[in-house]
Amino acid sequence: MQASSSPFHLLAKPAGAACNLGCKYCFFLSKENLYPERESPLMDEALLDTYLRQLMESSSGPQVQVAWQGGEPMLRGLDFYRRSVELAEKYRRPHQVVLHTMQTNGTLIDDRWAAFFKEHGYLVRLSIDGPRQMHVVYRVDTQGQGTFDAVLRGWQCLRPRGVD
């Protein structure tokens, strides 16, 4: 595969449309129904390997972004992301620097995740819908309860570690 001469950016959805929230405006909520019962929307190990190999091969610039979003990408689990870091390192070329990024609702972040993000230099973007009174109306869990405090707890795990 020939490397691209111009930079590009890809976002992968390793958990597909799966999410632990039920935001009132989310157009992904019904997307889980697109998969037959026996077919998982989760990115498996073979696809992860292929994706990262091809991403590294296709990028000609000095920085390669390995960017994850969802649904909720953290539903894929910490072991998945540990493996993604290993594979990115395996496939990166000597001139490449890898930047790992995650767009998350933040509700699943705990100390283990925060330590992992810090160790691997992740840029973590938290989805929050403005001040508490706005966020709790639209960004709700599957029971209809606001998630502002859960997002804040996640942020409070990241902050003391200096996670970007």
Secondary structure, DSSP 8 states (H G I E B T S, - for coil): ----SS----EE-TTTT--SB--TT-SSTTGGGGS-TT---S--HHHHHHHHHHHHHH--SSEEEEEE-SS-GGGG-HHHHHHHHHHHHHH--TT-EEEEEEEE-STT--HHHHHHHHHTT-EEEE---SSHHHHHHHSBBTTS-B-HHHHHHHHHHHGGGT--
